[in-house]
């Protein structure tokens, strides 16, 4: 594809998945005058009214994905759990698919992902793959251990902490990864991008603080409070991964820093990511623009921090299900540096990601203080 073909009226970017990541990608695509088509099984998907064309169909279905791909100029994803066989067929037919289907296959399977790290000497927690619960009868690894389903897990789902040998009876009875439990000091993320010419770019490290109950990111802090050496190690690792994969697009690399200060890869996501939302206001180029630049084989944008930022995820309150209501939004809008993003989801449920707020300012500690106020004030409830 020539660098400028996306400016032609005939160019349509197909996006599998119509959630908030697709929505924010479309918002940036509009700036570039790029037409978009979206496929999502939810008839009220957040991207529905922003895209030029919306197909209400299942992105896990071969025929649906293949038919969709034949109507667009290029296919990308905002969710990994898509039909990769259809994408592979589209690639054979000459339709560009980014990230490439073989990378999506790898990412869909945590076992293959961990084996990729081992083969490429990428630092990660010690692990072994098991096929079924019976295989754990002779498990002699250290406890506690973390069991992760090889497929379908996300946002803390499909993950179980196995405390002791006796606790093995509660293990998943499915293909999974048994991983050594890391003593975590901090969790960080590096977002990297690569275009078709092989130009690699990275964002400064961000720190993630999790909601212990929902196992979802609660606060994201940019820049991360880590040493220069730890950041350098993390960046080199992330760049090494995207280079080895030869991925076209954007890649989020989530990592642990253990109590000894070592940087270990947890998992990767080959798409815009929750840990990059802050880049819309906090960095010169947002992750969404960077993803588009990479897809279109354009030079990467400047990733430098404009000012420190803290992002707080707006999660549905625990005991509410139904049509979403945002309490105290006017008060939050009075806070200097607060940027509100609501995802257009009609209904809320406990811990559902409903939006985010990014707080920018010159002092990261002050931004975090404001984020905590916003977390308390801006509640997503239902009628």
Secondary structure, DSSP 8 states (H G I E B T S, - for coil): --TTGGGSTT-EEEEE--SHHHHHHHHHHHHTT-EEEEEES-TT-TTTTTSSEEEES-TT-HHHHHHHHTTSSEEEESSS-S-HHHHHHHHHTT-EESS-HHHHHHHH-HHHHHHHHHHTT--B--EEEESSGGGGGG--S-SSEEEEESSS--TTTTEEEE-SSGGGGGS-SSSEEEEE---EEEEEEEEEEE-TT--EEE---EEEEEETTTTEEEEEEES-S--HHHHHHHHHHHHHHHHHHT--EEEEEEEEEETT--EEEEEEESS--GGGTTHHHHBSS-HHHHHHHHHTT-------BSS-EEEEEEEB-TT--EEEEEETHHHHHTSTTEEEEE---SEE-TT-EEEEEEEE-S-HHHHHHHHHHHHHH-EEEE-
